[in-house]
């Protein structure tokens, strides 16, 4: 833990200390867990750090917000190519503090988008472009891995037990924009994958479950997963070769797995359904989790997903499709036994059992309504 310092009671020193921890986290790709200390705190310093945990008081956060707002408004209208390296770093730090204080600060989020688009233009349509070099010909190169650094900051904000961040539509949309815009860069082919770089698509389910544990009924988080799964299915279906998909080499943090029959990743692998089902049983009153589990299970089985991008993969699933169908039946049966054993009375679980009974009988498996739900 960082030792207390009398100088840290100065707002500018507190701001410098806080931004240093945030930038170090994004550079090392290790997300922080940030908490707000009760105020007044009995500890002699208003900012505590024990990597990867950071805690600060609300007055500290507000004073840092005022400094960040002043720095940001002084430079944010300047075109990014005209900014010096030091000013760019200052604005990256300031926008991180602005989003930490106010997750719906769209101006700060949009500036970070413009920054990424300037240094790493979005990839053109297929054929797949080469992975961009981390070096830059400009006088002030961006961070070694700016895309993964941005994802690390978003993970810090979304997974921390902060008052509003886990349910922030703006932060989830910013993450979705990042993943869908830079899919070929964030998830390069197996031959160029950096071993220590997290796989952002396969870490999405654990992130959403953490955020939903911190903030129950987290509809923005599960909506993010729906849209991300739909994007992944389209990306997989449009791949020209099985090995070209970035998830062909799963990360150690992966919650999705590769289909051994097609050698392509499956976002609806039985392990993902088991993970989500276990979370739902631990949070039986959270309808958002049960609704997403039902949404996933309507895409399970040999005939699931007919009529959209997912359908192009259904014919090649073979044994994996049957395994998913068995997993679907196991989830429903286990949930029924859980309800009977505990005598549980809850609208969320009752709705799930009613919805999945219709799916099992072939009444709810059509994709017409499901596609619209995923798009909302």
C-alpha positions in Angstrom: 0.0 0.0 0.0 1.3 3.4 -0.9 2.4 5.3 2.3 0.4 8.4 3.3 1.9 11.7 2.4 1.0 15.1 3.7 1.5 16.4 0.1 -1.3 14.2 -1.0 -3.8 16.5 0.7 -3.1 19.1 -1.9 -5.7 18.8 -4.8 -3.1 19.0 -7.5 -0.9 16.3 -5.9 -4.0 14.1 -5.4 -4.9 14.6 -9.1 -1.3 13.7 -10.2 -1.3 10.6 -8.0 -4.7 9.4 -9.2 -3.9 9.9 -12.9 -0.6 8.2 -12.5 -2.3 5.1 -11.1 -4.9 5.1 -13.9 -2.3 5.5 -16.7 0.0 2.8 -15.2 -3.0 0.5 -15.1 -3.9 1.0 -18.7 -0.2 0.7 -19.8 0.2 -2.6 -17.9 -3.3 -3.8 -19.1 -4.2 -4.6 -15.4 -7.6 -3.2 -14.5 -8.0 -1.5 -11.2 -10.8 -1.9 -8.6 -11.8 1.5 -7.5 -13.9 2.3 -4.5 -15.2 5.4 -2.8 -14.1 5.7 0.8 -16.6 6.9 3.4 -16.1 10.6 4.1 -14.7 11.6 6.4 -12.3 8.7 6.5 -10.3 7.8 9.6 -7.2 7.2 7.5 -4.7 10.1 7.3 -4.7 10.1 3.5 -7.7 10.6 1.2 -6.2 8.2 -1.4 -5.1 4.6 -0.8 -3.5 2.3 -3.3 -2.7 -1.3 -3.0 -2.3 -2.6 -6.6 -4.7 -3.4 -8.1 -7.0 -1.8 -5.6 -7.5 2.0 -5.3 -9.7 3.8 -2.9 -10.4 7.6 -2.5 -12.8 9.9 -0.8 -15.5 11.7 -2.6 -14.0 15.2 -2.0 -10.8 13.9 -3.6 -12.7 12.7 -6.6 -14.5 16.0 -6.9 -11.4 18.1 -6.6 -9.7 16.0 -9.3 -12.8 16.4 -11.5 -12.5 20.2 -11.3 -8.9 20.1 -12.3 -9.6 17.6 -15.1 -12.5 19.7 -16.4 -10.3 22.8 -16.5 -7.6 21.0 -18.5 -10.0 19.4 -20.8 -12.0 22.5 -21.7 -8.8 24.3 -22.4 -7.6 21.9 -25.2 -10.4 19.6 -26.3 -11.4 21.7 -29.3 -7.8 21.6 -30.7 -7.5 19.2 -33.6 -5.7 16.1 -32.4 -2.9 16.3 -35.0 -2.0 19.7 -33.7 -1.6 18.5 -30.1 1.8 17.9 -28.6 2.6 14.6 -26.9 2.4 16.2 -23.4 -0.9 17.8 -24.2 -2.3 14.5 -25.6 -1.2 12.7 -22.4 -2.8 15.5 -20.3 -6.1 15.0 -22.1 -6.0 11.3 -21.8 -5.6 11.7 -18.1 -8.2 14.3 -17.8 -10.9 12.4 -19.8 -10.2 9.3 -17.6 -10.9 11.4 -14.5 -14.0 12.9 -16.1 -15.4 9.5 -16.9 -14.5 8.2 -13.4 -16.5 11.1 -11.9 -19.3 11.3 -14.5 -19.8 8.1 -16.6 -22.2 9.9 -18.9 -19.7 12.5 -19.9 -20.2 12.1 -23.7 -17.8 14.8 -24.7 -14.9 13.0 -22.9 -15.9 9.6 -24.3 -16.1 11.1 -27.8 -12.7 12.8 -27.5 -11.2 9.4 -26.7 -12.9 7.9 -29.8 -11.4 10.7 -32.0 -8.0 10.0 -30.4 -8.2 6.3 -31.3 -9.5 6.9 -34.8 -6.7 9.5 -35.4 -3.9 7.1 -34.4 -5.5 3.8 -35.6 -7.9 4.3 -38.4 -10.7 1.7 -38.4 -10.0 -1.3 -40.6 -11.6 -1.3 -44.1 -14.0 -4.0 -45.2 -12.6 -7.5 -46.0 -10.1 -8.6 -47.0 -8.6 -8.4 -43.5 -6.0 -5.7 -43.2 -2.7 -6.4 -41.5 -2.4 -5.7 -37.8 -1.1 -2.2 -37.4 2.5 -1.7 -36.2 2.8 -0.4 -32.6 5.4 2.1 -33.9 4.4 5.4 -35.4 6.0 7.8 -37.8 4.6 10.8 -35.9 6.7 12.8 -33.6 4.7 11.5 -30.6 3.7 7.8 -31.0 0.5 6.6 -29.2 0.8 4.1 -26.3 2.2 0.7 -27.2 -1.3 -0.8 -27.2 -3.9 2.0 -27.1 -6.8 -0.2 -27.9 -6.2 -2.7 -25.1 -5.3 0.3 -22.9 -8.8 1.8 -23.6 -10.4 -1.6 -22.8 -8.5 -1.8 -19.6 -9.8 1.6 -18.5 -13.3 0.6 -19.4 -13.0 -2.6 -17.4 -11.8 -0.6 -14.4 -14.8 1.7 -14.6 -17.4 -1.0 -15.3 -16.3 -3.6 -12.9 -15.5 -1.3 -9.9 -18.2 -1.0 -7.2 -18.9 2.6 -8.1 -22.3 4.2 -7.8 -23.4 4.6 -11.5 -20.7 3.2 -13.7 -21.8 -0.5 -14.0 -25.1 0.6 -15.4 -23.9 3.4 -17.6 -25.3 3.1 -21.1 -22.6 5.5 -22.4 -19.7 3.4 -21.1 -21.2 0.1 -22.4 -21.8 1.8 -25.8 -18.2 3.1 -25.8 -17.0 -0.5 -25.2 -19.2 -1.9 -27.9 -18.0 0.8 -30.4 -14.4 -0.1 -29.6 -14.9 -3.9 -30.0 -17.0 -3.7 -33.2 -14.9 -1.0 -34.8 -11.6 -2.6 -34.2 -12.4 -6.3 -34.1 -9.5 -7.3 -36.5 -7.0 -5.2 -34.5 -8.1 -6.2 -31.1 -8.4 -9.9 -32.0 -5.6 -10.5 -34.4 -4.9 -13.9 -36.0 -3.3 -16.6 -33.9 0.2 -16.0 -35.4 0.3 -12.5 -34.2 -1.6 -12.7 -30.9 0.3 -11.2 -28.0 0.3 -13.8 -25.2 -0.3 -11.4 -22.4 -3.0 -9.4 -24.2 -6.5 -10.2 -22.8 -9.1 -11.4 -25.3 -11.8 -8.6 -25.0 -14.7 -10.7 -26.5 -14.1 -13.7 -24.3 -13.7 -11.6 -21.2 -17.0 -9.8 -21.8 -19.3 -12.4 -20.0 -17.2 -12.3 -16.8 -17.2 -8.5 -16.9 -20.9 -8.3 -17.3 -21.5 -10.7 -14.5 -19.3 -8.7 -12.2 -21.0 -5.4 -13.2 -24.4 -7.1 -12.7 -23.4 -8.4 -9.2 -22.5 -4.8 -8.2 -25.7 -3.4 -9.8 -28.7 -5.8 -10.0 -31.0 -5.8 -13.0 -28.2 -4.4 -15.1 -30.1 -4.3 -18.5 -27.5 -2.1 -20.2 -24.8 -4.7 -19.5 -26.7 -7.7 -20.9 -27.9 -5.6 -23.9 -24.2 -5.0 -24.5 -23.6 -8.8 -24.6 -26.5 -9.3 -27.0 -25.2 -6.8 -29.5 -21.6 -8.2 -29.0 -22.7 -11.8 -29.6 -24.6 -10.7 -32.7 -21.5 -8.9 -34.0 -19.3 -11.9 -33.3 -21.6 -14.3 -35.1 -21.6 -12.0 -38.2 -17.8 -11.7 -38.0 -17.4 -15.5 -37.8 -19.9 -16.2 -40.6 -18.1 -13.7 -42.9 -14.6 -15.2 -42.2 -13.1 -16.7 -45.3 -11.1 -19.3 -43.4 -11.7 -21.0 -40.1 -8.3 -20.0 -38.7 -8.7 -16.3 -39.6 -11.1 -15.7 -36.7 -9.4 -14.0 -33.8 -11.0 -16.3 -31.2 -9.4 -19.4 -32.8 -6.8 -19.2 -30.0 -8.8 -18.8 -26.8 -7.4 -16.7 -24.0 -6.7 -18.2 -20.5 -9.4 -15.7 -19.3 -11.9 -17.1 -21.9 -15.4 -17.8 -21.0 -16.2 -19.0 -24.5 -14.6 -22.0 -26.2 -13.7 -23.3 -29.6 -16.0 -25.7 -31.4 -13.8 -28.8 -32.0 -15.9 -29.8 -35.1 -15.6 -26.5 -37.0 -12.4 -25.1 -35.2 -14.3 -21.9 -34.8 -15.2 -20.1 -31.6 -18.7 -20.5 -30.1 -20.2 -17.7 -28.1 -22.9 -20.1 -26.9 -20.6 -22.9 -25.9 -22.0 -25.0 -23.0 -19.4 -23.6 -20.6 -20.8 -20.1 -21.2 -24.3 -21.3 -20.5 -23.2 -23.1 -17.3 -21.3 -20.0 -16.1 -24.4 -17.8 -16.7 -26.8 -20.3 -15.2 -24.7 -20.6 -12.0 -24.8 -16.8 -11.7 -28.6 -16.7 -12.2 -29.1 -19.3 -9.5 -27.0 -17.2 -7.2 -29.1 -14.1 -8.1 -32.6 -15.6 -8.5 -34.5 -12.4 -8.4 -32.5 -10.7 -11.1 -34.7 -10.9 -14.2 -32.0 -9.4 -16.4 -29.8 -12.5 -16.1 -32.6 -14.9 -16.6 -33.8 -13.0 -19.7 -30.3 -13.2 -21.2 -30.0 -16.9 -20.3 -33.3 -17.5 -22.1 -32.0 -15.4 -25.1 -28.9 -17.6 -25.3 -30.8 -20.8 -25.0 -33.1 -19.9 -27.9 -29.8 -20.0 -30.0 -28.9 -23.4 -28.7 -29.4 -26.6 -30.7 -29.1 -27.7 -34.4 -32.0 -25.5 -35.6 -31.3 -22.4 -33.5 -30.7 -19.1 -35.2 -32.1 -19.9 -38.6 -32.5 -16.9 -40.7 -29.7 -14.6 -39.7 -25.9 -14.6 -39.6 -25.8 -17.3 -36.9 -27.7 -19.7 -39.2 -24.7 -20.0 -41.6 -22.8 -21.8 -38.8 -25.7 -24.1 -37.7 -25.2 -26.7 -40.5 -21.5 -27.2 -39.5 -22.0 -27.5 -35.7 -22.8 -31.2 -35.7 -22.0 -32.8 -32.4 -21.5 -29.5 -30.7 -25.1 -28.5 -31.5 -26.3 -31.7 -29.8 -24.1 -31.0 -26.8 -25.6 -27.6 -26.5 -29.1 -29.0 -26.8 -28.3 -31.4 -23.9 -26.9 -28.5 -21.9 -30.1 -26.6 -22.5 -32.2 -29.5 -21.2 -29.8 -29.8 -18.2 -30.2 -26.1 -17.3 -34.0 -26.3 -17.4 -34.2 -29.5 -15.4 -31.7 -28.3 -12.9 -33.6 -25.1 -12.4 -36.9 -26.9 -11.9 -35.3 -29.2 -9.3 -33.7 -26.1 -7.6 -37.2 -24.5 -7.4 -38.8 -27.6 -6.0 -36.1 -28.2 -3.5 -36.2 -24.7 -2.1 -39.8 -24.1 -2.6 -38.8 -20.9 -4.3 -41.4 -18.3 -5.3 -40.2 -15.7 -7.6 -41.5 -14.1 -10.8 -38.1 -14.1 -12.5 -37.5 -17.9 -12.2 -41.1 -18.7 -13.0 -40.9 -16.6 -16.2 -37.7 -18.3 -17.2 -39.2 -21.8 -16.8 -42.4 -20.8 -18.7 -40.3 -19.3 -21.5 -38.0 -22.3 -21.8 -40.8 -24.7 -21.7 -42.2 -23.1 -24.8 -38.8 -23.2 -26.5 -38.3 -26.9 -25.7 -41.7 -27.6 -27.3 -40.7 -25.7 -30.4 -43.0 -22.7 -29.7 -40.4 -20.1 -29.0 -37.4 -21.0 -31.1 -38.2 -18.8 -34.1 -35.7 -16.0 -34.6 -38.2 -13.4 -35.6 -38.6 -11.8 -32.2 -35.2 -12.7 -30.9 -33.3 -10.7 -33.5 -35.2 -7.6 -32.6 -34.6 -8.1 -28.9 -30.9 -8.4 -29.5 -30.9 -5.2 -31.6 -32.6 -3.1 -29.0 
